[in-house]
Amino acid sequence: MTPTAVTDSNVFAHPALFYATDQEYLTSVGGFVRAAIQAEEPALVAVPGPQLGALRDWLGDASPSVDFVDMTVLGRNPGRILTAMHSFADRHPGRPVRVVGEQTWPGRTPAETLEAIRHEALINTAFIRHHATILCPYAVTGLPDNVLADARRTHPTLIHHGHDQTSDTYTDPVLVCADCDQPLPPPPPAGVLTVDYATHQLASVRHQPTAWATTTPLDATRASDLVLAVNEAAANSLAHGGGHGTLRLWTTASGTVTAEISDKGHLLDPLAGRTRPTAASANGGRGLWMIHQLCDLVETRTTPAGLTLRLHLTP
């Protein structure tokens, strides 16, 4: 059955679809996309690779008119997804658009899942004035109960067994984002390079990760991404974080390279870095947006003591 909560294209809608079987997925998501095609509304489908292929086959000859993206690539860092969604909507000014965004799937790490929850909450802020419907599928048989509970908190409407209903636990996005600011696990007890920096020491901050990256599994391209991301974060510290900060670098047992930048700044705009910056962007928006594009995961934490960015890059 085609989801019924998305038939009015003149308003913003953000339903969560809870599905249990592959057939239910294809019927609901495929029906949603087919309805967009029939209404001549632009459609973007961003779902994990296996579902992507199944939907293409299900849609058949209609699929070429749809933009398909593998969410495990686009949304590996959930902080990149809003930029892609906005870019798609901007390519079709004045027209209602439909988006399928499956940003949480079995196998996501807890850190990735937490940032995906933050992303889901921010959709409600970022698209409130857009003519868009963003359908978010959730696999009820493969995701933990707490993830499904968070889906109910971040989606005003729920679709289950072909029927839609208002979520009685939908929560203000500001409160959801605050709940996502959970304490980060501490760095490992050994093997951490720590660099304190202050004004006029940006060149030194750039040199430290450049040399250190040669000891990690990163290739030359990814090492360059690390250096650029750290440089942007440190520059933000000097400009907006009290003029000084601390950089920590370490490699996890799995080979993921982690850079953590802490300062006395505060991230006042929860959308900073998650939407493409403009000339009027708030402080830190440009550098943080670039950091999201370069890294596989970006964790942000704001506390009374200041701001911490934890950046993850995989080989």
RODO-2510 file (C-alpha; in nm, 4 decimals, decimal comma):
residues 315
     n   res          X          Y          Z
     1     m     0,0000     0,0000     0,0000
     2     t     0,1246     0,3463    -0,0829
     3     p     0,1799     0,5591     0,2304
     4     t    -0,1162     0,7938     0,2718
     5     a     0,0568     1,0560     0,4831
     6     v     0,2379     1,2000     0,1854
     7     t    -0,0371     1,2824    -0,0619
     8     d    -0,0439     1,6585     0,0029
     9     s     0,2538     1,8050    -0,1806
    10     n     0,1817     2,1612    -0,0674
    11     v     0,3247     2,1181     0,2812
    12     f     0,6309     1,9663     0,4434
    13     a     0,5841     1,6092     0,5627
    14     h     0,8315     1,3800     0,7366
    15     p     0,6842     1,0353     0,8012
    16     a     0,8695     0,7307     0,9334
    17     l     0,7843     0,4028     0,7636
    18     f     0,8176     0,0943     0,9844
    19     y     0,8541    -0,2157     0,7640
    20     a     0,9006    -0,5819     0,8543
    21     t     0,9476    -0,7619     0,5223
    22     d     1,1146    -0,6991     0,1878
    23     q     0,7764    -0,7088     0,0159
    24     e     0,6325    -0,4492     0,2523
    25     y     0,9365    -0,2326     0,1855
    26     l     0,9010    -0,2533    -0,1917
    27     t     0,5257    -0,1991    -0,1879
    28     s     0,5414     0,1026     0,0451
    29     v     0,8606     0,2729    -0,0690
    30     g     0,8151     0,1762    -0,4327
    31     g     0,4554     0,2959    -0,4237
    32     f     0,5682     0,6286    -0,2775
    33     v     0,8217     0,6755    -0,5567
    34     r     0,5815     0,5620    -0,8279
    35     a     0,3254     0,8145    -0,7042
    36     a     0,5899     1,0864    -0,7401
    37     i     0,6615     0,9754    -1,0965
    38     q     0,2927     0,9780    -1,1858
    39     a     0,2545     1,3273    -1,0359
    40     e     0,5671     1,4400    -1,2257
    41     e     0,7309     1,5367    -0,8983
    42     p     1,1107     1,5094    -0,8673
    43     a     1,2117     1,2095    -0,6547
    44     l     1,5363     1,1285    -0,4763
    45     v     1,5904     0,7797    -0,3347
    46     a     1,8798     0,7536    -0,0890
    47     v     1,8812     0,4061     0,0659
    48     p     2,1439     0,1366     0,1347
    49     g     2,2792    -0,0470    -0,1699
    50     p     2,0787    -0,3739    -0,1542
    51     q     1,7484    -0,1848    -0,1210
    52     l     1,8586     0,0455    -0,4024
    53     g     1,8876    -0,2399    -0,6489
    54     a     1,5599    -0,3959    -0,5393
    55     l     1,3733    -0,0665    -0,5835
    56     r     1,5227    -0,0121    -0,9294
    57     d     1,4014    -0,3562    -1,0350
    58     w     1,0576    -0,3014    -0,8797
    59     l     1,0100     0,0317    -1,0579
    60     g     1,1274    -0,1082    -1,3883
    61     d     1,1043     0,1309    -1,6816
    62     a     1,0044     0,4185    -1,4521
    63     s     1,3318     0,4155    -1,2593
    64     p     1,5409     0,6357    -1,4981
    65     s     1,3349     0,9409    -1,3981
    66     v     1,4395     0,8997    -1,0327
    67     d     1,7678     1,0071    -0,8711
    68     f     1,9164     0,7069    -0,6875
    69     v     2,1969     0,7354    -0,4302
    70     d     2,3565     0,4678    -0,2123
    71     m     2,3036     0,5959     0,1421
    72     t     2,5939     0,3895     0,2764
    73     v     2,8171     0,6172     0,0661
    74     l     2,6312     0,9497     0,0856
    75     g     2,5294     0,9076     0,4482
    76     r     2,8246     0,7229     0,5926
    77     n     2,8688     1,0522     0,7753
    78     p     2,5100     1,1510     0,8628
    79     g     2,6242     1,5129     0,8718
    80     r     2,6409     1,5170     0,4904
    81     i     2,2828     1,4099     0,4227
    82     l     2,1044     1,7412     0,4723
    83     t     2,3317     1,9124     0,2203
    84     a     2,2420     1,6516    -0,0426
    85     m     1,8699     1,6800     0,0301
    86     h     1,8791     2,0588     0,0132
    87     s     2,0799     2,0493    -0,3099
    88     f     1,8204     1,8194    -0,4647
    89     a     1,5328     2,0470    -0,3615
    90     d     1,7210     2,3544    -0,4848
    91     r     1,7569     2,1971    -0,8306
    92     h     1,3767     2,2023    -0,8564
    93     p     1,2725     2,5486    -0,7324
    94     g     0,9024     2,6052    -0,6906
    95     r     0,8183     2,2348    -0,7245
    96     p     0,7204     1,9863    -0,4532
    97     v     0,9788     1,7111    -0,4175
    98     r     0,9744     1,3648    -0,2670
    99     v     1,2715     1,2067    -0,0936
   100     v     1,3280     0,8611     0,0482
   101     g     1,6032     0,8765     0,3093
   102     e     1,6969     0,5549     0,4917
   103     q     1,9735     0,6884     0,7124
   104     t     1,9580     0,4228     0,9857
   105     w     2,0079     0,0562     0,9044
   106     p     2,1253    -0,2598     1,0841
   107     g     2,5023    -0,2488     1,1192
   108     r     2,5349     0,1236     1,1886
   109     t     2,7711     0,1861     1,4795
   110     p     2,6187     0,3445     1,7931
   111     a     2,8080     0,6692     1,7213
   112     e     2,6786     0,6818     1,3618
   113     t     2,3260     0,6001     1,4771
   114     l     2,3287     0,8818     1,7315
   115     e     2,4317     1,1333     1,4638
   116     a     2,1645     0,9911     1,2303
   117     i     1,9054     1,0543     1,5023
   118     r     2,0301     1,4115     1,5289
   119     h     1,9980     1,4415     1,1511
   120     e     1,6387     1,3149     1,1593
   121     a     1,5456     1,5770     1,4185
   122     l     1,7126     1,8543     1,2188
   123     i     1,5177     1,7635     0,9027
   124     n     1,2111     1,9057     1,0785
   125     t     1,3894     2,2387     1,1195
   126     a     1,5755     2,2525     0,7894
   127     f     1,2756     2,1730     0,5648
   128     i     0,9888     2,3335     0,7527
   129     r     0,9322     2,5930     0,4761
   130     h     0,9909     2,3563     0,1830
   131     h     0,7311     2,1827    -0,0304
   132     a     0,8777     1,8403     0,0350
   133     t     0,7903     1,4972     0,1638
   134     i     1,0776     1,3016     0,3188
   135     l     0,9928     0,9367     0,3839
   136     c     1,2301     0,7538     0,6207
   137     p     1,2115     0,3715     0,6268
   138     y     1,3021     0,1758     0,9424
   139     a     1,3481    -0,2030     0,9544
   140     v     1,1549    -0,3107     1,2632
   141     t     1,3073    -0,6604     1,2541
   142     g     1,6694    -0,5445     1,2405
   143     l     1,6922    -0,2280     1,4497
   144     p     1,7033    -0,2035     1,8315
   145     d     1,3942    -0,0856     2,0164
   146     n     1,5656     0,2342     2,1286
   147     v     1,6345     0,3333     1,7658
   148     l     1,2689     0,2772     1,6752
   149     a     1,1680     0,4810     1,9799
   150     d     1,3893     0,7652     1,8590
   151     a     1,2271     0,7402     1,5144
   152     r     0,8946     0,8068     1,6846
   153     r     1,0470     1,1114     1,8550
   154     t     1,1846     1,2596     1,5316
   155     h     0,8918     1,1978     1,2938
   156     p     0,5557     1,3721     1,3326
   157     t     0,3836     1,0904     1,1394
   158     l     0,4307     0,7131     1,1543
   159     i     0,3346     0,4595     0,8875
   160     h     0,2907     0,0995     1,0007
   161     h     0,1137    -0,1852     0,8158
   162     g     0,0012     0,0602     0,5493
   163     h    -0,1693     0,2986     0,7905
   164     d    -0,0488     0,6388     0,9071
   165     q    -0,0941     0,7978     1,2465
   166     t     0,0327     1,0941     1,4417
   167     s     0,3290     1,0114     1,6651
   168     d     0,2331     1,0756     2,0269
   169     t     0,6015     1,0927     2,1250
   170     y     0,7176     1,3424     1,8620
   171     t     0,9599     1,5827     2,0332
   172     d     1,0913     1,9322     1,9683
   173     p     1,4081     1,8958     1,7532
   174     v     1,6014     2,1175     1,9966
   175     l     1,5355     1,8714     2,2792
   176     v     1,6281     1,5698     2,0652
   177     c     1,9570     1,7336     1,9667
   178     a     2,0290     1,8089     2,3323
   179     d     1,9708     1,4413     2,4145
   180     c     2,2196     1,3492     2,1416
   181     d     2,4935     1,5427     2,3222
   182     q     2,5887     1,2363     2,5236
   183     p     2,9409     1,2259     2,6704
   184     l     3,1987     1,0954     2,4260
   185     p     3,3969     0,7886     2,5330
   186     p     3,7423     0,8909     2,6558
   187     p     4,0469     0,8590     2,4286
   188     p     4,2576     0,5455     2,4828
   189     p     4,4921     0,5551     2,7827
   190     a     4,8011     0,5356     2,5609
   191     g     4,9093     0,6178     2,2089
   192     v     4,7444     0,9623     2,1943
   193     l     4,9309     1,2589     2,0481
   194     t     4,8248     1,5782     2,2293
   195     v     4,8953     1,9267     2,0955
   196     d     4,7917     2,2493     2,2670
   197     y     4,7785     2,5494     2,0354
   198     a     4,7042     2,9202     2,0466
   199     t     4,6948     3,2227     1,8180
   200     h     4,9732     3,2335     1,5548
   201     q     5,0369     2,8565     1,5935
   202     l     4,8166     2,7309     1,3111
   203     a     5,1191     2,6268     1,1019
   204     s     5,2371     2,4078     1,3885
   205     v     4,8937     2,2486     1,4208
   206     r     4,9047     2,1666     1,0489
   207     h     5,2518     2,0135     1,0765
   208     q     5,1673     1,7778     1,3629
   209     p     4,8925     1,5733     1,1884
   210     t     5,0898     1,5812     0,8604
   211     a     5,3814     1,4011     1,0226
   212     w     5,1651     1,1811     1,2434
   213     a     4,9438     1,0618     0,9552
   214     t     5,2419     0,8817     0,7998
   215     t     5,2268     0,6373     1,0941
   216     t     4,8591     0,5512     1,0299
   217     p     4,6858     0,3250     0,7740
   218     l     4,5634     0,6311     0,5789
   219     d     4,6808     0,6638     0,2202
   220     a     4,8110     0,9968     0,0908
   221     t     4,4667     1,1228    -0,0139
   222     r     4,2973     1,0411     0,3142
   223     a     4,5943     1,1775     0,5088
   224     s     4,5507     1,5040     0,3196
   225     d     4,1796     1,5018     0,4135
   226     l     4,2766     1,4593     0,7793
   227     v     4,5203     1,7508     0,7716
   228     l     4,2699     1,9793     0,6005
   229     a     3,9886     1,8870     0,8398
   230     v     4,2093     1,9440     1,1457
   231     n     4,3309     2,2722     1,0013
   232     e     3,9718     2,3944     0,9532
   233     a     3,8740     2,2899     1,3056
   234     a     4,1790     2,4551     1,4604
   235     a     4,1210     2,7741     1,2613
   236     n     3,7661     2,7841     1,3990
   237     s     3,9073     2,7445     1,7504
   238     l     4,1387     3,0403     1,7049
   239     a     3,8676     3,2565     1,5483
   240     h     3,5626     3,1590     1,7551
   241     g     3,6760     2,9323     2,0395
   242     g     3,8669     3,1651     2,2669
   243     g     4,1899     3,1820     2,0663
   244     h     4,3300     2,8474     2,1755
   245     g     4,2467     2,4778     2,1854
   246     t     4,3709     2,1213     2,2211
   247     l     4,4209     1,8649     1,9454
   248     r     4,4343     1,4926     2,0179
   249     l     4,5147     1,2262     1,7585
   250     w     4,4898     0,8488     1,7863
   251     t     4,4206     0,5339     1,5849
   252     t     4,1644     0,2770     1,6970
   253     a     4,2193    -0,0989     1,6974
   254     s     4,0163    -0,1215     1,3745
   255     g     4,2443     0,1300     1,2001
   256     t     4,0096     0,4289     1,2134
   257     v     4,1980     0,7541     1,2599
   258     t     4,0477     0,9931     1,5135
   259     a     4,1174     1,3619     1,5624
   260     e     3,9605     1,5502     1,8525
   261     i     3,9624     1,9291     1,8783
   262     s     3,8451     2,0945     2,2009
   263     d     3,8126     2,4654     2,2769
   264     k     3,5991     2,7132     2,4696
   265     g     3,3659     2,7865     2,1783
   266     h     2,9974     2,7021     2,1457
   267     l     2,7951     2,5787     1,8496
   268     l     2,4890     2,8018     1,8568
   269     d     2,3343     2,6847     1,5280
   270     p     2,2621     2,3075     1,5240
   271     l     2,2451     2,3203     1,1437
   272     a     2,5986     2,4634     1,1132
   273     g     2,8073     2,2401     0,8886
   274     r     2,5087     2,0288     0,7826
   275     t     2,3845     2,2647     0,5111
   276     r     2,5912     2,4224     0,2357
   277     p     2,7206     2,7590     0,3636
   278     t     2,6313     3,0883     0,2011
   279     a     2,7891     3,4327     0,2167
   280     a     2,5695     3,5025     0,5198
   281     s     2,6546     3,1788     0,7033
   282     a     2,7045     3,1909     1,0768
   283     n     3,0498     3,1776     1,2339
   284     g     3,2214     2,8460     1,1782
   285     g     2,9684     2,7272     0,9202
   286     r     3,2078     2,7127     0,6252
   287     g     3,4865     2,5273     0,8000
   288     l     3,2499     2,2860     0,9720
   289     w     3,0729     2,2113     0,6425
   290     m     3,4076     2,1244     0,4831
   291     i     3,4946     1,9025     0,7791
   292     h     3,1714     1,7068     0,7283
   293     q     3,2554     1,6573     0,3609
   294     l     3,6041     1,5257     0,4409
   295     c     3,5317     1,2916     0,7319
   296     d     3,3465     0,9615     0,7639
   297     l     3,1891     1,0682     1,0927
   298     v     3,1822     1,3971     1,2819
   299     e     3,0686     1,4041     1,6448
   300     t     2,9974     1,7429     1,8007
   301     r     2,9476     1,8027     2,1703
   302     t     2,8661     2,1362     2,3320
   303     t     2,8952     2,1649     2,7097
   304     p     2,9243     2,4598     2,9491
   305     a     3,3027     2,4134     2,9244
   306     g     3,3121     2,4525     2,5466
   307     l     3,2959     2,2663     2,2166
   308     t     3,4479     1,9313     2,1173
   309     l     3,4681     1,7984     1,7623
   310     r     3,5659     1,4351     1,7170
   311     l     3,6538     1,3506     1,3570
   312     h     3,6802     0,9960     1,2213
   313     l     3,8477     0,8853     0,8979
   314     t     3,8766     0,5276     0,7802
   315     p     4,1484     0,3998     0,5451
***
